[in-house]
């Protein structure tokens, strides 16, 4: 069994309030969970409306498959114009 995690920090450009930020975050997290069967959460900067830190986690038997799923989740962020991924790290157990 392999556990893979992608942790990324982001800058949000458009939100004018925490409510705006939460709408963006919720969209990304729900798509990651539904489309790629990942656990996903905002893990830091919850009360700062222009920053966020995400964790995406997957469990499986193939590192290649897990890595592919994590990259799909990161692509959900990269394809948006209202958020930019700044620092990303991967952890394996």
MMTF fields as JSON, N, C-alpha, C and O atoms, coordinates in Angstrom:
{
  "mmtfVersion": "1.0.0",
  "mmtfProducer": "UNKNOWN",
  "numBonds": 371,
  "numAtoms": 372,
  "numGroups": 93,
  "numChains": 1,
  "numModels": 1,
  "chainsPerModel": [1],
  "groupsPerChain": [93],
  "chainIdList": ["A"],
  "bondAtomList": [4, 2, 8, 6, 12, 10, 16, 14, 20, 18, 24, 22, 28, 26, 32, 30, 36, 34, 40, 38, 44, 42, 48, 46, 52, 50, 56, 54, 60, 58, 64, 62, 68, 66, 72, 70, 76, 74, 80, 78, 84, 82, 88, 86, 92, 90, 96, 94, 100, 98, 104, 102, 108, 106, 112, 110, 116, 114, 120, 118, 124, 122, 128, 126, 132, 130, 136, 134, 140, 138, 144, 142, 148, 146, 152, 150, 156, 154, 160, 158, 164, 162, 168, 166, 172, 170, 176, 174, 180, 178, 184, 182, 188, 186, 192, 190, 196, 194, 200, 198, 204, 202, 208, 206, 212, 210, 216, 214, 220, 218, 224, 222, 228, 226, 232, 230, 236, 234, 240, 238, 244, 242, 248, 246, 252, 250, 256, 254, 260, 258, 264, 262, 268, 266, 272, 270, 276, 274, 280, 278, 284, 282, 288, 286, 292, 290, 296, 294, 300, 298, 304, 302, 308, 306, 312, 310, 316, 314, 320, 318, 324, 322, 328, 326, 332, 330, 336, 334, 340, 338, 344, 342, 348, 346, 352, 350, 356, 354, 360, 358, 364, 362, 368, 366],
  "bondOrderList": [1, 1, 1, 1, 1, 1, 1, 1, 1, 1, 1, 1, 1, 1, 1, 1, 1, 1, 1, 1, 1, 1, 1, 1, 1, 1, 1, 1, 1, 1, 1, 1, 1, 1, 1, 1, 1, 1, 1, 1, 1, 1, 1, 1, 1, 1, 1, 1, 1, 1, 1, 1, 1, 1, 1, 1, 1, 1, 1, 1, 1, 1, 1, 1, 1, 1, 1, 1, 1, 1, 1, 1, 1, 1, 1, 1, 1, 1, 1, 1, 1, 1, 1, 1, 1, 1, 1, 1, 1, 1, 1, 1],
  "groupList": [{"groupName": "UNK", "atomNameList": ["N", "CA", "C", "O"], "elementList": ["N", "C", "C", "O"], "formalChargeList": [0, 0, 0, 0], "bondAtomList": [1, 0, 2, 1, 3, 2], "bondOrderList": [1, 1, 2], "singleLetterCode": "X", "chemCompType": "L-PEPTIDE LINKING"}],
  "groupTypeList": [0, 0, 0, 0, 0, 0, 0, 0, 0, 0, 0, 0, 0, 0, 0, 0, 0, 0, 0, 0, 0, 0, 0, 0, 0, 0, 0, 0, 0, 0, 0, 0, 0, 0, 0, 0, 0, 0, 0, 0, 0, 0, 0, 0, 0, 0, 0, 0, 0, 0, 0, 0, 0, 0, 0, 0, 0, 0, 0, 0, 0, 0, 0, 0, 0, 0, 0, 0, 0, 0, 0, 0, 0, 0, 0, 0, 0, 0, 0, 0, 0, 0, 0, 0, 0, 0, 0, 0, 0, 0, 0, 0, 0],
  "groupIdList": [1, 2, 3, 4, 5, 6, 7, 8, 9, 10, 11, 12, 13, 14, 15, 16, 17, 18, 19, 20, 21, 22, 23, 24, 25, 26, 27, 28, 29, 30, 31, 32, 33, 34, 35, 36, 37, 38, 39, 40, 41, 42, 43, 44, 45, 46, 47, 48, 49, 50, 51, 52, 53, 54, 55, 56, 57, 58, 59, 60, 61, 62, 63, 64, 65, 66, 67, 68, 69, 70, 71, 72, 73, 74, 75, 76, 77, 78, 79, 80, 81, 82, 83, 84, 85, 86, 87, 88, 89, 90, 91, 92, 93],
  "secStructList": [7, 3, 3, 3, 3, 3, 3, 3, 3, 3, 3, 3, 1, 1, 7, 1, 1, 2, 2, 2, 2, 2, 2, 2, 2, 2, 2, 2, 2, 2, 2, 2, 2, 2, 2, 2, 7, 7, 3, 3, 3, 3, 3, 3, 7, 6, 6, 7, 6, 6, 3, 3, 3, 3, 3, 3, 3, 3, 3, 3, 1, 7, 2, 2, 2, 2, 2, 2, 2, 2, 2, 2, 2, 2, 2, 2, 2, 2, 6, 7, 1, 1, 3, 3, 3, 3, 3, 3, 3, 3, 3, 3, 7],
  "xCoordList": [0.846, 0.0, 0.894, 1.894, 0.519, 1.259, 0.298, -0.838, 0.771, 0.006, 0.783, 1.958, 0.131, 0.762, 0.002, -1.228, 0.737, 0.12, 0.783, 2.004, -0.036, 0.451, -0.008, -1.199, 0.936, 0.635, 1.062, 2.198, 0.134, 0.477, -0.076, -1.171, 0.725, 0.307, -0.124, 0.412, -1.108, -1.663, -1.926, -2.124, -1.921, -2.341, -3.642, -3.746, -4.631, -5.91, -5.971, -5.665, -6.368, -6.33, -7.657, -7.655, -8.779, -10.06, -10.874, -11.677, -10.716, -11.641, -11.53, -10.443, -12.685, -12.746, -13.187, -13.301, -13.433, -13.865, -13.581, -13.243, -13.725, -13.572, -14.671, -14.447, -15.839, -16.936, -16.564, -16.82, -15.969, -15.505, -14.435, -14.453, -13.51, -12.429, -12.997, -12.591, -13.916, -14.474, -15.2, -15.207, -15.807, -16.472, -15.45, -15.695, -14.318, -13.249, -12.69, -12.534, -12.389, -11.813, -12.776, -12.371, -14.039, -15.042, -15.14, -15.268, -15.083, -15.157, -13.994, -14.199, -12.794, -11.606, -11.658, -11.429, -11.959, -11.974, -13.051, -12.801, -14.23, -15.306, -14.998, -15.283, -14.424, -14.054, -12.969, -13.033, -11.979, -10.908, -11.472, -11.083, -12.373, -12.961, -13.84, -13.767, -14.667, -15.618, -14.955, -15.247, -14.072, -13.492, -12.35, -12.189, -11.563, -10.334, -10.277, -9.243, -11.373, -11.46, -10.302, -9.679, -10.029, -8.967, -9.569, -10.699, -8.817, -9.149, -8.52, -7.374, -9.267, -8.779, -9.271, -10.411, -8.375, -8.743, -7.872, -6.734, -8.425, -7.62, -7.009, -7.738, -5.694, -5.039, -4.389, -3.881, -4.396, -3.808, -4.358, -4.94, -4.166, -4.575, -6.089, -6.537, -6.879, -8.322, -8.904, -9.937, -8.27, -8.815, -8.111, -8.303, -7.307, -6.637, -7.234, -7.113, -7.875, -8.653, -7.849, -8.43, -6.539, -5.744, -4.711, -3.882, -4.753, -3.825, -4.574, -5.629, -4.007, -4.576, -3.481, -2.472, -3.701, -2.799, -3.667, -4.503, -3.461, -4.253, -3.433, -2.206, -4.145, -3.557, -4.482, -5.689, -3.906, -4.615, -3.932, -2.707, -4.705, -4.132, -4.83, -6.046, -4.033, -4.569, -3.866, -2.697, -4.587, -4.045, -4.244, -5.305, -3.221, -3.335, -2.156, -1.357, -2.059, -0.975, 0.081, 1.151, -0.212, 0.716, 1.078, 0.206, 2.367, 2.814, 2.503, 2.151, 2.626, 2.357, 0.901, 0.616, -0.009, -1.433, -1.739, -2.466, -1.195, -1.429, -0.869, -1.522, 0.338, 0.956, 0.131, -0.002, -0.415, -1.26, -2.5, -2.866, -3.14, -4.33, -4.0, -4.777, -2.876, -2.477, -2.2, -2.558, -1.571, -1.308, -2.606, -2.703, -3.592, -4.897, -5.512, -6.073, -5.408, -5.955, -5.224, -5.857, -3.913, -3.151, -3.518, -3.488, -3.861, -4.277, -5.582, -5.823, -6.423, -7.651, -7.323, -8.056, -6.234, -5.787, -5.124, -5.402, -4.249, -3.455, -4.306, -3.914, -5.441, -6.266, -7.122, -7.761, -7.146, -7.942, -7.117, -5.892, -7.794, -7.103, -7.181, -6.491, -8.012, -8.194, -7.345, -7.432, -6.525, -5.676, -4.37, -4.367, -3.273, -1.959, -1.281, -1.203, -0.793, -0.063, 1.373, 2.025, 1.876, 3.221, 4.234, 5.294, 3.936, 4.87, 4.13, 3.029, 4.749, 4.128, 5.148, 6.296, 4.733, 5.607, 4.81, 3.589, 5.522, 4.914, 5.519, 6.711, 4.678, 5.141, 4.615, 3.487, 5.448, 5.106, 5.317, 6.32, 4.365, 4.472, 4.233, 4.276],
  "yCoordList": [-1.178, 0.0, 1.244, 1.306, 2.215, 3.47, 4.622, 4.626, 5.592, 6.804, 7.966, 8.161, 8.731, 9.889, 11.153, 11.159, 12.216, 13.504, 14.601, 14.631, 15.494, 16.708, 17.875, 18.034, 18.678, 19.849, 21.074, 21.159, 22.032, 23.209, 24.479, 24.506, 25.516, 26.848, 27.626, 27.442, 28.503, 29.249, 30.701, 31.047, 31.531, 32.926, 33.063, 32.61, 33.689, 33.94, 35.408, 36.277, 35.69, 37.046, 37.792, 39.0, 37.117, 37.8, 38.011, 38.944, 37.199, 37.345, 38.706, 39.248, 39.223, 40.469, 40.206, 41.13, 38.926, 38.548, 37.067, 36.348, 36.622, 35.191, 34.382, 33.234, 34.963, 34.276, 34.006, 32.914, 34.979, 34.784, 33.696, 32.84, 33.747, 32.757, 31.358, 30.424, 31.21, 29.891, 29.298, 28.078, 30.13, 29.633, 29.02, 27.959, 29.679, 29.165, 27.864, 26.882, 27.862, 26.687, 25.504, 24.39, 25.751, 24.684, 24.062, 22.844, 24.88, 24.38, 23.429, 22.342, 23.835, 23.014, 21.713, 20.638, 21.804, 20.617, 19.624, 18.419, 20.105, 19.177, 18.482, 17.294, 19.199, 18.566, 17.514, 16.44, 17.804, 16.835, 15.567, 14.456, 15.737, 14.573, 13.759, 12.53, 14.427, 13.724, 13.099, 11.953, 13.83, 13.347, 12.359, 11.425, 12.554, 11.772, 10.934, 10.332, 10.879, 10.025, 10.274, 9.334, 11.538, 11.93, 12.499, 12.986, 12.433, 13.236, 14.599, 14.692, 15.651, 17.0, 17.951, 17.866, 18.871, 19.82, 21.062, 21.011, 22.181, 23.38, 23.219, 23.058, 23.26, 22.933, 24.125, 23.98, 25.285, 26.467, 27.726, 27.674, 28.84, 30.174, 30.304, 31.05, 29.598, 29.638, 31.039, 31.355, 31.871, 33.199, 34.322, 35.497, 33.969, 34.958, 34.81, 33.752, 35.86, 35.706, 35.711, 35.488, 35.953, 35.9, 34.774, 34.709, 33.892, 32.753, 31.487, 31.527, 30.373, 29.089, 28.024, 28.178, 26.968, 25.818, 24.568, 24.346, 23.756, 22.553, 21.304, 21.309, 20.23, 18.894, 17.963, 17.925, 17.222, 16.186, 14.873, 14.78, 13.854, 12.587, 11.435, 11.446, 10.436, 9.242, 8.009, 8.064, 6.908, 5.63, 4.614, 4.565, 3.797, 2.775, 1.827, 1.83, 1.024, 0.054, 0.438, -0.17, 1.449, 1.857, 3.334, 4.203, 3.603, 4.984, 5.779, 6.956, 5.166, 5.838, 6.294, 7.424, 5.422, 5.769, 6.892, 7.829, 6.804, 7.834, 9.171, 10.205, 9.15, 10.385, 11.027, 12.25, 10.217, 10.726, 11.414, 12.506, 10.779, 11.36, 12.677, 13.628, 12.742, 13.976, 15.096, 16.248, 14.767, 15.778, 16.276, 17.442, 15.395, 15.83, 16.856, 17.856, 16.612, 17.553, 18.894, 19.947, 18.864, 20.109, 20.859, 22.09, 20.123, 20.759, 21.533, 22.506, 21.105, 21.862, 23.284, 24.223, 23.435, 24.759, 25.492, 26.667, 24.796, 25.427, 25.958, 26.928, 25.355, 25.795, 27.009, 27.571, 27.42, 28.585, 29.863, 29.836, 30.969, 32.259, 33.069, 34.079, 32.641, 33.397, 32.89, 33.415, 31.874, 31.301, 30.824, 30.315, 30.986, 30.561, 29.682, 30.031, 28.538, 27.626, 28.121, 28.349, 28.291, 28.836, 27.791, 27.664, 27.053, 26.048, 24.724, 24.645, 23.678, 22.347, 21.327, 21.351, 20.428, 19.341, 18.036, 18.038, 16.933, 15.616, 14.832, 14.941, 14.041, 13.177, 11.773, 11.594, 10.782, 9.382, 8.568, 8.725, 7.701, 6.783, 5.369, 4.439],
  "zCoordList": [0.0, 0.0, 0.0, 0.715, -0.803, -0.916, -0.644, -1.118, 0.122, 0.384, -0.217, 0.094, -1.07, -1.688, -1.342, -1.299, -1.097, -0.778, -1.598, -1.751, -2.118, -2.77, -1.91, -1.644, -1.485, -0.659, -1.451, -1.918, -1.599, -2.389, -1.754, -1.192, -1.871, -1.435, -2.664, -3.757, -2.464, -3.583, -3.207, -2.042, -4.239, -4.119, -4.897, -6.036, -4.273, -4.924, -5.304, -4.488, -6.552, -7.056, -6.959, -6.725, -7.13, -7.265, -5.993, -5.957, -4.949, -3.818, -3.13, -2.934, -2.78, -2.022, -0.585, 0.22, -0.274, 1.066, 1.273, 0.333, 2.524, 2.801, 2.119, 1.735, 1.967, 1.281, -0.178, -0.686, -0.853, -2.233, -2.298, -3.182, -1.353, -1.317, -1.125, -1.816, -0.209, 0.084, -1.114, -1.284, -1.941, -3.147, -4.104, -4.678, -4.275, -5.146, -4.586, -5.311, -3.285, -2.627, -2.714, -3.045, -2.419, -2.441, -3.824, -3.947, -4.86, -6.228, -6.526, -7.067, -6.177, -6.44, -5.645, -6.199, -4.354, -3.497, -3.912, -3.937, -4.235, -4.609, -5.933, -6.081, -6.896, -8.166, -7.959, -8.557, -7.127, -6.863, -6.224, -6.586, -5.29, -4.604, -5.54, -5.547, -6.327, -7.195, -8.412, -8.753, -9.069, -10.325, -10.117, -10.903, -9.077, -8.947, -7.689, -7.398, -6.931, -5.753, -4.779, -4.285, -4.515, -3.597, -2.319, -2.316, -1.258, -0.087, -0.33, -0.771, -0.044, -0.331, 0.746, 1.202, 1.149, 2.188, 2.105, 1.638, 2.567, 2.778, 4.164, 5.142, 4.262, 5.534, 6.232, 7.343, 5.607, 6.249, 5.591, 4.507, 6.253, 5.775, 5.595, 4.724, 6.395, 6.244, 6.431, 5.841, 7.229, 7.507, 6.752, 7.065, 5.77, 4.918, 3.523, 2.905, 3.025, 1.807, 0.518, -0.544, 0.553, -0.678, -0.692, -1.599, 0.302, 0.335, 0.707, 1.34, 0.304, 0.664, 0.612, -0.076, 1.34, 1.293, 1.243, 2.118, 0.211, -0.015, 0.265, 0.171, 0.614, 0.654, -0.12, 0.12, -1.041, -1.786, -1.443, -1.515, -1.07, -0.625, -1.331, -1.518, -1.721, -2.359, -1.807, -1.428, -1.767, -1.3, -2.404, -3.027, -2.648, -3.674, -3.647, -2.711, -4.679, -4.767, -5.791, -5.838, -6.615, -7.66, -7.497, -7.512, -7.341, -7.204, -8.476, -8.393, -9.623, -10.894, -10.957, -11.355, -10.568, -10.587, -9.599, -9.93, -8.402, -7.38, -7.84, -7.699, -8.39, -8.86, -9.977, -10.027, -10.86, -11.946, -11.367, -11.803, -10.392, -9.777, -9.066, -9.144, -8.384, -7.698, -8.703, -8.46, -9.816, -10.846, -11.495, -11.877, -11.616, -12.123, -11.175, -11.621, -9.884, -8.903, -8.975, -8.9, -9.117, -9.232, -10.51, -10.543, -11.55, -12.81, -12.643, -13.357, -11.707, -11.431, -10.979, -11.286, -10.259, -9.82, -10.978, -11.217, -11.694, -12.753, -13.906, -14.556, -14.168, -15.296, -14.967, -15.857, -13.713, -13.316, -13.445, -13.329, -13.684, -13.796, -12.505, -12.371, -11.555, -10.321, -9.162, -8.052, -9.415, -8.374, -9.004, -10.125, -8.292, -8.792, -7.753, -6.575, -8.21, -7.341, -7.234, -8.253, -6.008, -5.838, -5.388, -6.001, -4.348, -3.821, -3.743, -3.196, -4.299, -4.274, -3.826, -4.27, -2.945, -2.526, -2.51, -2.353, -2.672, -2.636, -1.48, -1.19, -0.827, 0.261, -0.005, -0.463, 0.289, 0.052, 1.319, 2.015, 1.604, 2.755, 2.29, 3.095]
}
